[in-house]
Amino acid sequence: MREAVLPGIISATISRLLTWQKRGDIRSEAKPANIAKVMLSFFLGYVVQSAMIGGINPDTAAKGFEGIISSQLGLRRWSRKYVLFFQNLAD
């Protein structure tokens, strides 16, 4: 499945992100491939959490995510932690 499906999902997401980037919705220095991979990881995590323990619906997920990214303090603290987390995964 991974080899057949995931590249197509990533490619389609990158295409959409490039459109948003050209429109100015995403910073010009952002890398759409990186954003697409993180978006996919959030989506897969949402699916697994919903299936395993429930208690989360799309509205709750969207509001929670918005709360994280809309806070400057949260953005500074979380972004560095996520960078370190994902760097450790790659090692």
PyMOL commands that set and color helices and strands:
alter all, ss='L'
color gray80, all
select helices_A, chain A and resi 2-23+32-52+58-70+72-90
alter helices_A, ss='H'
color red, helices_A
deselect
rebuild
show_as cartoon
